[in-house]
Amino acid sequence: MKPEIHPEMRLVTVKCACGAEHKFYTTRQSVRIDVCSNCHPLYKGATGASLVIDSEGRIEKFRRKYQGKGY
């Protein structure tokens, strides 16, 4: 790689609108975000999986249609 052409990466604190702070590496001086894993409505938390909302029964319809076919 060519020397002195890559931006400097630094550890910054990201501030969310809910007040939570997270740290990650970026080329920017500071970062502000609107939603994070603490305040996003569909984030479950410790498992890292998203909450599946099935308001029209699509998942159950798929299971009935392909029952026994290995899906």
MARBAGU-463314 format. One record per residue: residue in three letters; residue number from 1; x, y, z of N, C-alpha, C in turn. Coordinates in steps of 0.1 Angstrom, whole numbers, always signed. Atoms other than C-alpha are relative to their C-alpha. Example, Ala and Ser with C-alpha at 12.3 -4.5 7.8 and 13.67 -1.06 7.14 Angstrom:
2
node r: ALA | k: 1 | n_px: +9 | n_py: -12 | n_pz: +0 | ca_px: +123 | ca_py: -45 | ca_pz: +78 | c_px: +9 | c_py: +12 | c_pz: +0
node r: SER | k: 2 | n_px: -9 | n_py: -11 | n_pz: +0 | ca_px: +137 | ca_py: -11 | ca_pz: +71 | c_px: -8 | c_py: +11 | c_pz: +8
***
This chain:
71
node r: MET | k: 1 | n_px: +8 | n_py: -12 | n_pz: +0 | ca_px: +0 | ca_py: +0 | ca_pz: +0 | c_px: +9 | c_py: +12 | c_pz: +0
node r: LYS | k: 2 | n_px: -7 | n_py: -12 | n_pz: +0 | ca_px: +11 | ca_py: +35 | ca_pz: -6 | c_px: +0 | c_py: +7 | c_pz: +13
node r: PRO | k: 3 | n_px: -1 | n_py: -7 | n_pz: -13 | ca_px: +23 | ca_py: +54 | ca_pz: +25 | c_px: -7 | c_py: +14 | c_pz: -1
node r: GLU | k: 4 | n_px: +5 | n_py: -13 | n_pz: -2 | ca_px: +5 | ca_py: +85 | ca_pz: +37 | c_px: -12 | c_py: +4 | c_pz: -9
node r: ILE | k: 5 | n_px: +12 | n_py: -3 | n_pz: +7 | ca_px: -27 | ca_py: +82 | ca_pz: +16 | c_px: -12 | c_py: -4 | c_pz: +7
node r: HIS | k: 6 | n_px: +12 | n_py: +5 | n_pz: -7 | ca_px: -50 | ca_py: +65 | ca_pz: +41 | c_px: -3 | c_py: +9 | c_pz: +11
node r: PRO | k: 7 | n_px: +3 | n_py: -9 | n_pz: -11 | ca_px: -69 | ca_py: +86 | ca_pz: +66 | c_px: +3 | c_py: -7 | c_pz: +13
node r: GLU | k: 8 | n_px: -3 | n_py: +5 | n_pz: -14 | ca_px: -61 | ca_py: +83 | ca_pz: +103 | c_px: -13 | c_py: -5 | c_pz: +6
node r: MET | k: 9 | n_px: +11 | n_py: +6 | n_pz: -8 | ca_px: -85 | ca_py: +60 | ca_pz: +122 | c_px: +2 | c_py: +3 | c_pz: +15
node r: ARG | k: 10 | n_px: -1 | n_py: -3 | n_pz: -14 | ca_px: -93 | ca_py: +71 | ca_pz: +157 | c_px: -12 | c_py: -6 | c_pz: +8
node r: LEU | k: 11 | n_px: +10 | n_py: +5 | n_pz: -9 | ca_px: -114 | ca_py: +57 | ca_pz: +186 | c_px: -9 | c_py: +12 | c_pz: +4
node r: VAL | k: 12 | n_px: +8 | n_py: -11 | n_pz: -4 | ca_px: -144 | ca_py: +80 | ca_pz: +191 | c_px: -12 | c_py: -5 | c_pz: +7
node r: THR | k: 13 | n_px: +12 | n_py: +3 | n_pz: -7 | ca_px: -175 | ca_py: +80 | ca_pz: +213 | c_px: -12 | c_py: +5 | c_pz: -8
node r: VAL | k: 14 | n_px: +12 | n_py: -3 | n_pz: +7 | ca_px: -207 | ca_py: +78 | ca_pz: +194 | c_px: -12 | c_py: +3 | c_pz: +9
node r: LYS | k: 15 | n_px: +11 | n_py: -4 | n_pz: -8 | ca_px: -236 | ca_py: +97 | ca_pz: +210 | c_px: -14 | c_py: -2 | c_pz: -7
node r: CYS | k: 16 | n_px: +13 | n_py: +2 | n_pz: +6 | ca_px: -272 | ca_py: +86 | ca_pz: +204 | c_px: -9 | c_py: +10 | c_pz: +6
node r: ALA | k: 17 | n_px: +10 | n_py: -9 | n_pz: -4 | ca_px: -303 | ca_py: +107 | ca_pz: +207 | c_px: -6 | c_py: -4 | c_pz: +14
node r: CYS | k: 18 | n_px: +6 | n_py: +4 | n_pz: -13 | ca_px: -315 | ca_py: +86 | ca_pz: +237 | c_px: +10 | c_py: +2 | c_pz: +11
node r: GLY | k: 19 | n_px: -10 | n_py: -2 | n_pz: -10 | ca_px: -283 | ca_py: +94 | ca_pz: +256 | c_px: +11 | c_py: -11 | c_pz: +2
node r: ALA | k: 20 | n_px: -10 | n_py: +11 | n_pz: -1 | ca_px: -264 | ca_py: +61 | ca_pz: +252 | c_px: +12 | c_py: +4 | c_pz: -8
node r: GLU | k: 21 | n_px: -12 | n_py: -2 | n_pz: +7 | ca_px: -228 | ca_py: +62 | ca_pz: +242 | c_px: +7 | c_py: -13 | c_pz: -4
node r: HIS | k: 22 | n_px: -7 | n_py: +12 | n_pz: +5 | ca_px: -208 | ca_py: +36 | ca_pz: +222 | c_px: +13 | c_py: +5 | c_pz: -6
node r: LYS | k: 23 | n_px: -13 | n_py: -3 | n_pz: +5 | ca_px: -172 | ca_py: +35 | ca_pz: +211 | c_px: +3 | c_py: -8 | c_pz: -13
node r: PHE | k: 24 | n_px: -5 | n_py: +7 | n_pz: +12 | ca_px: -159 | ca_py: +26 | ca_pz: +176 | c_px: +10 | c_py: +8 | c_pz: -7
node r: TYR | k: 25 | n_px: -10 | n_py: -7 | n_pz: +7 | ca_px: -132 | ca_py: +35 | ca_pz: +152 | c_px: -5 | c_py: +6 | c_pz: -13
node r: THR | k: 26 | n_px: +5 | n_py: -7 | n_pz: +11 | ca_px: -138 | ca_py: +61 | ca_pz: +125 | c_px: +11 | c_py: +10 | c_pz: -4
node r: THR | k: 27 | n_px: -9 | n_py: -11 | n_pz: +4 | ca_px: -120 | ca_py: +88 | ca_pz: +105 | c_px: -6 | c_py: +14 | c_pz: +4
node r: ARG | k: 28 | n_px: +6 | n_py: -13 | n_pz: -5 | ca_px: -144 | ca_py: +115 | ca_pz: +119 | c_px: +4 | c_py: +4 | c_pz: +14
node r: GLN | k: 29 | n_px: -3 | n_py: -5 | n_pz: -14 | ca_px: -139 | ca_py: +136 | ca_pz: +150 | c_px: -11 | c_py: -4 | c_pz: +10
node r: SER | k: 30 | n_px: +11 | n_py: +4 | n_pz: -8 | ca_px: -173 | ca_py: +129 | ca_pz: +164 | c_px: -12 | c_py: -5 | c_pz: -8
node r: VAL | k: 31 | n_px: +12 | n_py: +6 | n_pz: +7 | ca_px: -205 | ca_py: +110 | ca_pz: +155 | c_px: -12 | c_py: +0 | c_pz: +9
node r: ARG | k: 32 | n_px: +13 | n_py: +0 | n_pz: -7 | ca_px: -241 | ca_py: +115 | ca_pz: +165 | c_px: -10 | c_py: -9 | c_pz: -8
node r: ILE | k: 33 | n_px: +10 | n_py: +8 | n_pz: +7 | ca_px: -269 | ca_py: +90 | ca_pz: +156 | c_px: -13 | c_py: +1 | c_pz: +6
node r: ASP | k: 34 | n_px: +13 | n_py: -1 | n_pz: -4 | ca_px: -306 | ca_py: +89 | ca_pz: +159 | c_px: -5 | c_py: -12 | c_pz: +8
node r: VAL | k: 35 | n_px: +4 | n_py: +12 | n_pz: -7 | ca_px: -312 | ca_py: +53 | ca_pz: +170 | c_px: +12 | c_py: -9 | c_pz: +2
node r: CYS | k: 36 | n_px: -11 | n_py: +10 | n_pz: -3 | ca_px: -290 | ca_py: +26 | ca_pz: +186 | c_px: -7 | c_py: -12 | c_pz: +5
node r: SER | k: 37 | n_px: +5 | n_py: +13 | n_pz: -4 | ca_px: -294 | ca_py: -9 | ca_pz: +199 | c_px: -8 | c_py: +2 | c_pz: +14
node r: ASN | k: 38 | n_px: +7 | n_py: -2 | n_pz: -13 | ca_px: -306 | ca_py: +5 | ca_pz: +233 | c_px: -14 | c_py: +6 | c_pz: -2
node r: CYS | k: 39 | n_px: +13 | n_py: -7 | n_pz: +1 | ca_px: -335 | ca_py: +26 | ca_pz: +219 | c_px: -8 | c_py: -4 | c_pz: -13
node r: HIS | k: 40 | n_px: +7 | n_py: +4 | n_pz: +12 | ca_px: -345 | ca_py: +9 | ca_pz: +186 | c_px: -12 | c_py: -9 | c_pz: +4
node r: PRO | k: 41 | n_px: +12 | n_py: +7 | n_pz: -5 | ca_px: -381 | ca_py: -5 | ca_pz: +190 | c_px: +0 | c_py: -15 | c_pz: -3
node r: LEU | k: 42 | n_px: +0 | n_py: +14 | n_pz: +4 | ca_px: -374 | ca_py: -39 | ca_pz: +173 | c_px: +12 | c_py: -8 | c_pz: +5
node r: TYR | k: 43 | n_px: -12 | n_py: +8 | n_pz: -4 | ca_px: -341 | ca_py: -48 | ca_pz: +189 | c_px: -3 | c_py: -7 | c_pz: +13
node r: LYS | k: 44 | n_px: +4 | n_py: +8 | n_pz: -12 | ca_px: -345 | ca_py: -76 | ca_pz: +215 | c_px: +11 | c_py: +2 | c_pz: +11
node r: GLY | k: 45 | n_px: -10 | n_py: -2 | n_pz: -11 | ca_px: -312 | ca_py: -70 | ca_pz: +233 | c_px: +11 | c_py: -10 | c_pz: +0
node r: ALA | k: 46 | n_px: -11 | n_py: +9 | n_pz: -3 | ca_px: -289 | ca_py: -97 | ca_pz: +246 | c_px: +2 | c_py: -10 | c_pz: -11
node r: THR | k: 47 | n_px: -2 | n_py: +11 | n_pz: +10 | ca_px: -295 | ca_py: -123 | ca_pz: +218 | c_px: +4 | c_py: +6 | c_pz: -13
node r: GLY | k: 48 | n_px: -4 | n_py: -6 | n_pz: +12 | ca_px: -289 | ca_py: -98 | ca_pz: +190 | c_px: -10 | c_py: -3 | c_pz: -11
node r: ALA | k: 49 | n_px: +9 | n_py: +3 | n_pz: +10 | ca_px: -319 | ca_py: -111 | ca_pz: +171 | c_px: -11 | c_py: +11 | c_pz: -1
node r: SER | k: 50 | n_px: +11 | n_py: -10 | n_pz: +2 | ca_px: -347 | ca_py: -88 | ca_pz: +157 | c_px: -13 | c_py: -7 | c_pz: +3
node r: LEU | k: 51 | n_px: +13 | n_py: +5 | n_pz: -3 | ca_px: -382 | ca_py: -92 | ca_pz: +168 | c_px: -8 | c_py: -1 | c_pz: -13
node r: VAL | k: 52 | n_px: +7 | n_py: +2 | n_pz: +12 | ca_px: -403 | ca_py: -107 | ca_pz: +140 | c_px: -15 | c_py: +3 | c_pz: +3
node r: ILE | k: 53 | n_px: +14 | n_py: -4 | n_pz: -1 | ca_px: -437 | ca_py: -91 | ca_pz: +136 | c_px: -8 | c_py: -6 | c_pz: -11
node r: ASP | k: 54 | n_px: +7 | n_py: +7 | n_pz: +11 | ca_px: -461 | ca_py: -113 | ca_pz: +117 | c_px: -15 | c_py: +4 | c_pz: +2
node r: SER | k: 55 | n_px: +13 | n_py: -5 | n_pz: -2 | ca_px: -493 | ca_py: -93 | ca_pz: +116 | c_px: -11 | c_py: -6 | c_pz: -9
node r: GLU | k: 56 | n_px: +10 | n_py: +6 | n_pz: +10 | ca_px: -509 | ca_py: -111 | ca_pz: +86 | c_px: +1 | c_py: -15 | c_pz: -1
node r: GLY | k: 57 | n_px: +0 | n_py: +14 | n_pz: +0 | ca_px: -500 | ca_py: -147 | ca_pz: +94 | c_px: +9 | c_py: -6 | c_pz: -12
node r: ARG | k: 58 | n_px: -8 | n_py: +5 | n_pz: +11 | ca_px: -474 | ca_py: -150 | ca_pz: +66 | c_px: +9 | c_py: -12 | c_pz: +3
node r: ILE | k: 59 | n_px: -9 | n_py: +11 | n_pz: -4 | ca_px: -450 | ca_py: -172 | ca_pz: +85 | c_px: -8 | c_py: -13 | c_pz: +2
node r: GLU | k: 60 | n_px: +8 | n_py: +12 | n_pz: -2 | ca_px: -478 | ca_py: -196 | ca_pz: +95 | c_px: -5 | c_py: -6 | c_pz: -14
node r: LYS | k: 61 | n_px: +4 | n_py: +4 | n_pz: +13 | ca_px: -491 | ca_py: -197 | ca_pz: +59 | c_px: +11 | c_py: -7 | c_pz: -8
node r: PHE | k: 62 | n_px: -11 | n_py: +6 | n_pz: +6 | ca_px: -456 | ca_py: -205 | ca_pz: +46 | c_px: +2 | c_py: -14 | c_pz: +6
node r: ARG | k: 63 | n_px: -2 | n_py: +13 | n_pz: -7 | ca_px: -452 | ca_py: -233 | ca_pz: +72 | c_px: -11 | c_py: -10 | c_pz: -5
node r: ARG | k: 64 | n_px: +11 | n_py: +10 | n_pz: +4 | ca_px: -486 | ca_py: -249 | ca_pz: +62 | c_px: +2 | c_py: -4 | c_pz: -15
node r: LYS | k: 65 | n_px: -2 | n_py: +3 | n_pz: +14 | ca_px: -478 | ca_py: -246 | ca_pz: +25 | c_px: +12 | c_py: -10 | c_pz: -3
node r: TYR | k: 66 | n_px: -12 | n_py: +8 | n_pz: +2 | ca_px: -443 | ca_py: -262 | ca_pz: +27 | c_px: +2 | c_py: -10 | c_pz: +11
node r: GLN | k: 67 | n_px: -2 | n_py: +9 | n_pz: -11 | ca_px: -449 | ca_py: -285 | ca_pz: +56 | c_px: +5 | c_py: -14 | c_pz: -5
node r: GLY | k: 68 | n_px: -5 | n_py: +13 | n_pz: +4 | ca_px: -428 | ca_py: -317 | ca_pz: +53 | c_px: +10 | c_py: +1 | c_pz: -13
node r: LYS | k: 69 | n_px: -9 | n_py: -1 | n_pz: +12 | ca_px: -407 | ca_py: -303 | ca_pz: +23 | c_px: +14 | c_py: +4 | c_pz: +4
node r: GLY | k: 70 | n_px: -13 | n_py: -3 | n_pz: -4 | ca_px: -376 | ca_py: -296 | ca_pz: +44 | c_px: +3 | c_py: +14 | c_pz: +3
node r: TYR | k: 71 | n_px: -3 | n_py: -14 | n_pz: -3 | ca_px: -380 | ca_py: -259 | ca_pz: +49 | c_px: -3 | c_py: +2 | c_pz: +14
***
